[in-house]
Amino acid sequence: MEEAEAPPPKKSKKKLILLIAAVVLLIGGGAAAFLLLSPAPAPKRGGAAPTEATHPETPPKFIDLGQFTANLMREEDDRYLQIAISLKVTKSDLEDKIKETKPEILHRVNMLLQSKYPSELATFDGKDLLAQQIKAQVEYVLGLRKTAPPLSAEQGAAAPIEAGVGKSGINEVLFTSFIIQ
């Protein structure tokens, strides 16, 4: 009698599915790498609205004002502030002006810091207000602001915003260290 031939072994569907999944992952990874690593297309010329590319800004420069240590106004205990300040500027001529007037800038910043209470500086809003006040002091010293901003709480609240001051070229006051003890 003839023996029945055994059916050929079935190819595993799992292997086929894994092979297809691997190919899809490779194609997807290649496409993602292509999109992420290829340079952005150049803007088309024509009637398009002007973009930042047509009006390039000066890359920002960071000017270190140094580290300050100031006694804070007394609330309960004697407290002091140790802070390091840098300015982010976008106008190239400001760097030289800041270097020329640095002693006056440092004086005004020191006076401002000594007029603060520890509780004022403990919050994010307090630190943000301090940055705005330092910016106003620097703008005043550089001649970018007509009226002198107050140096203490007794002289007034936050420095009033003057017309045209927003484009002074001093973009930010950065605290690279901020310690209250």
Stockholm file with secondary structure:
# STOCKHOLM 1.0

chainA/1-181         MEEAEAPPPKKSKKKLILLIAAVVLLIGGGAAAFLLLSPAPAPKRGGAAPTEATHPETPPKFIDLGQFTANLMREEDDRYLQIAISLKVTKSDLEDKIKETKPEILHRVNMLLQSKYPSELATFDGKDLLAQQIKAQVEYVLGLRKTAPPLSAEQGAAAPIEAGVGKSGINEVLFTSFIIQ
#=GR chainA/1-181 SS CCCCCCCCCCCCHHHHHHHHHHHHHHHHHHHHHHHHHSCCCCCCCSSCCCCTTTSCCCCCEEEEEEEEEEECCCSSSCCEEEEEEEEEECCTHHHHHHHHTHHHHHHHHHHHHHTCCHHHHSSHHHHHHHHHHHHHHHHHHTTSCSSCCCSSGGGCSSCCCCTTGGGSSEEEEEEEEEEEC
#=GC SS_cons         CCCCCCCCCCCCHHHHHHHHHHHHHHHHHHHHHHHHHSCCCCCCCSSCCCCTTTSCCCCCEEEEEEEEEEECCCSSSCCEEEEEEEEEECCTHHHHHHHHTHHHHHHHHHHHHHTCCHHHHSSHHHHHHHHHHHHHHHHHHTTSCSSCCCSSGGGCSSCCCCTTGGGSSEEEEEEEEEEEC
//
